Amino acid sequence: MRVLVIGANGQIGSRLVHRLHDAGHNPVAMVRKEEQVERFNEYEIETVLADLEEDFSHAYQDIDAVVFTAGSGADTPKSQTKVIDRDGAMKAINESEKAGVDRFIMVSALKANRDLETWSEPMQHYYDAKAKADEHLRNSNLNYTVLMPGRLTNEEGTGKVELKERIDSKSITRDDVASVIVGLLDEEQSYGKSLELLQGETPIEQVIANLT
Ligand SMILES: NC(=O)c1ccc[n+]([C@@H]2O[C@H](COP(=O)([O-])OP(=O)(O)OC[C@H]3O[C@@H](n4cnc5c(N)ncnc54)[C@H](OP(=O)(O)O)[C@@H]3O)[C@@H](O)[C@H]2O)c1
């Protein structure tokens, strides 16, 4: 599949682009700075320069699937969370519908769809933005999966996860999030589902094969 990765220069995004490439897909890394192109050129991975705060419709040339893994980051003002995590994601969904994209995977966050009132600021603000973008996707006509990983770590992936509609809070490596996205991409059992994702004891392939 030709997969547009929005947030490709990010920590999950860059891992994902390489995993997709290794798995025989054609990732298109959406980055917003000229100097970020080089790190993908080196591996003959296609890039597109585009910014979620501008018109980025040109990024959707012949795209089969979109993964949204962008984020405003923890060090930006609250207003930027709305601009990127909520509005940027919603625009990416709208553009996908316009361009006739079939598949959309949203990297959301664990508990973005529940217990919102239990979070204090600024986390409540972040979860609210994530929740609104996720809801917009659920109401779209795309074959979506909302993937809700727990706290992300940079340790090496174990290849073993839990992927369910509801799990108690734990963490997950970015490595394993990227691997799960590659596995879910053409897994129809994940269409129309919102799945929480955490480190677990079951190999990723088996977890995905067990989806019903
Ligand atoms: N941190 C956690 O524990 C946690 C837990 C669950 C879910 N998540 C979610 O997981 C996702 C990925 O996390 P991560 O750690 O990989 O994030 P990350 O490393 O911060 O990457 C985010 C990417 O978004 C890009 N971006 C920001 N503004 C943009 C814009 N205007 N146009 C285009 N791209 C833009 C950034 O571009 P630049 O590289 O140019 O800055 C960056 O590459 C995020 O949505 C995050 O909210 C995080």
The ligand as an SDF file (V2000), in Angstrom:
LIG
                    3D

 48 52  0  0  0  0  0  0  0  0999 V2000
    4.0740   10.6110   24.7450 N   0  0  0  0  0  0  0  0  0  0  0  0
    3.2540    9.6280   25.0980 C   0  0  0  0  0  0  0  0  0  0  0  0
    3.4650    8.9260   26.1190 O   0  0  0  0  0  0  0  0  0  0  0  0
    2.0520    9.3240   24.2350 C   0  0  0  0  0  0  0  0  0  0  0  0
    1.1610    8.3240   24.6530 C   0  0  0  0  0  0  0  0  0  0  0  0
    0.1100    7.9660   23.7930 C   0  0  0  0  0  0  0  0  0  0  0  0
   -0.0270    8.5930   22.5580 C   0  0  0  0  0  0  0  0  0  0  0  0
    0.8470    9.5740   22.1750 N   0  0  0  0  0  0  0  0  0  0  0  0
    0.6560   10.1680   20.8300 C   0  0  0  0  0  0  0  0  0  0  0  0
    1.4550    9.4420   19.9280 O   0  0  0  0  0  0  0  0  0  0  0  0
    1.7150   10.2390   18.7630 C   0  0  0  0  0  0  0  0  0  0  0  0
    3.1790   10.1350   18.3650 C   0  0  0  0  0  0  0  0  0  0  0  0
    4.0080   10.3700   19.4820 O   0  0  0  0  0  0  0  0  0  0  0  0
    5.5780   10.6390   19.2660 P   0  0  0  0  0  0  0  0  0  0  0  0
    6.2000   10.5370   20.6010 O   0  0  0  0  0  0  0  0  0  0  0  0
    6.0770    9.8350   18.1090 O   0  0  0  0  0  0  0  0  0  0  0  0
    5.4940   12.1900   18.8370 O   0  0  0  0  0  0  0  0  0  0  0  0
    6.6670   13.1710   18.3550 P   0  0  0  0  0  0  0  0  0  0  0  0
    7.9810   12.4870   18.3720 O   0  0  0  0  0  0  0  0  0  0  0  0
    6.5060   14.4300   19.1400 O   0  0  0  0  0  0  0  0  0  0  0  0
    6.2760   13.4480   16.8290 O   0  0  0  0  0  0  0  0  0  0  0  0
    5.2550   14.3020   16.4710 C   0  0  0  0  0  0  0  0  0  0  0  0
    5.4890   14.7390   15.0360 C   0  0  0  0  0  0  0  0  0  0  0  0
    4.4330   15.6530   14.6640 O   0  0  0  0  0  0  0  0  0  0  0  0
    4.9980   16.5850   13.7820 C   0  0  0  0  0  0  0  0  0  0  0  0
    4.2580   17.8220   13.6750 N   0  0  0  0  0  0  0  0  0  0  0  0
    4.0270   18.7420   14.6450 C   0  0  0  0  0  0  0  0  0  0  0  0
    3.4040   19.8110   14.1300 N   0  0  0  0  0  0  0  0  0  0  0  0
    3.2610   19.5640   12.7970 C   0  0  0  0  0  0  0  0  0  0  0  0
    2.7150   20.3080   11.7170 C   0  0  0  0  0  0  0  0  0  0  0  0
    2.2150   21.5310   11.8860 N   0  0  0  0  0  0  0  0  0  0  0  0
    2.7260   19.7480   10.4800 N   0  0  0  0  0  0  0  0  0  0  0  0
    3.2390   18.5210   10.2890 C   0  0  0  0  0  0  0  0  0  0  0  0
    3.7890   17.7600   11.2700 N   0  0  0  0  0  0  0  0  0  0  0  0
    3.8020   18.2930   12.5100 C   0  0  0  0  0  0  0  0  0  0  0  0
    6.3750   16.8700   14.3710 C   0  0  0  0  0  0  0  0  0  0  0  0
    7.1790   17.4490   13.3520 O   0  0  0  0  0  0  0  0  0  0  0  0
    8.6900   17.9700   13.6280 P   0  0  0  0  0  0  0  0  0  0  0  0
    9.5320   16.7390   13.7080 O   0  0  0  0  0  0  0  0  0  0  0  0
    8.9670   18.8100   12.4510 O   0  0  0  0  0  0  0  0  0  0  0  0
    8.6610   18.7250   14.9260 O   0  0  0  0  0  0  0  0  0  0  0  0
    6.8200   15.4860   14.8210 C   0  0  0  0  0  0  0  0  0  0  0  0
    7.5700   14.8530   13.8240 O   0  0  0  0  0  0  0  0  0  0  0  0
    1.2810   11.6720   19.1160 C   0  0  0  0  0  0  0  0  0  0  0  0
    0.0320   11.9130   18.4850 O   0  0  0  0  0  0  0  0  0  0  0  0
    1.1020   11.6070   20.6480 C   0  0  0  0  0  0  0  0  0  0  0  0
    0.1100   12.5140   21.0830 O   0  0  0  0  0  0  0  0  0  0  0  0
    1.8660    9.9520   22.9870 C   0  0  0  0  0  0  0  0  0  0  0  0
  1  2  1  0
  2  3  2  0
  2  4  1  0
  4  5  1  0
  4 48  2  0
  5  6  2  0
  6  7  1  0
  7  8  2  0
  8  9  1  0
  8 48  1  0
  9 10  1  0
  9 46  1  0
 10 11  1  0
 11 12  1  0
 11 44  1  0
 12 13  1  0
 13 14  1  0
 14 15  2  0
 14 16  1  0
 14 17  1  0
 17 18  1  0
 18 19  2  0
 18 20  1  0
 18 21  1  0
 21 22  1  0
 22 23  1  0
 23 24  1  0
 23 42  1  0
 24 25  1  0
 25 26  1  0
 25 36  1  0
 26 27  1  0
 26 35  1  0
 27 28  2  0
 28 29  1  0
 29 30  1  0
 29 35  2  0
 30 31  1  0
 30 32  2  0
 32 33  1  0
 33 34  2  0
 34 35  1  0
 36 37  1  0
 36 42  1  0
 37 38  1  0
 38 39  2  0
 38 40  1  0
 38 41  1  0
 42 43  1  0
 44 45  1  0
 44 46  1  0
 46 47  1  0
M  CHG  2   8   1  16  -1
M  END
$$$$
